[in-house]
């Protein structure tokens, strides 16, 4: 007596955007969210908003991707690597929680963190990710529109 072949479940439908132009951040966001929610225009608009418009009390934390120089002792090499750094407010004070630091570095209040962000962005090739709750993201209240 032969057994019927086992029915295999069909593979899940996975949303996947392929690379086009230099839009890897847009593609990565849409691929993680599993639908086309971000366009180049929307991403560009987010990148152009000034730091003064960030509603920092609504932001859980920030993650920065910064250039990180490579050195051997006192010798600085002409190589550039990337480094991820976390910023977070705890009890009213913003901290630089860079894993390369011996201890958290206090940045101060909102003005202090904005100054730190402005300096990081001025170096060029810096990217900033905002970490917010689902409710804040859905309401769009991480940004002051007034």
Secondary structure, DSSP 8 states (H G I E B T S, - for coil): --------------------TT-HHHHHHHHHHTS----HHHHHHHHHS-GGGB-GGG--EEEEEEEEEEEETTEEEEEEEEEEEEEEEETTEEEE--TTSSS-EEEESHHHHHHHHHHHHHTSS-EEEEE--HHHHHHTTTB---
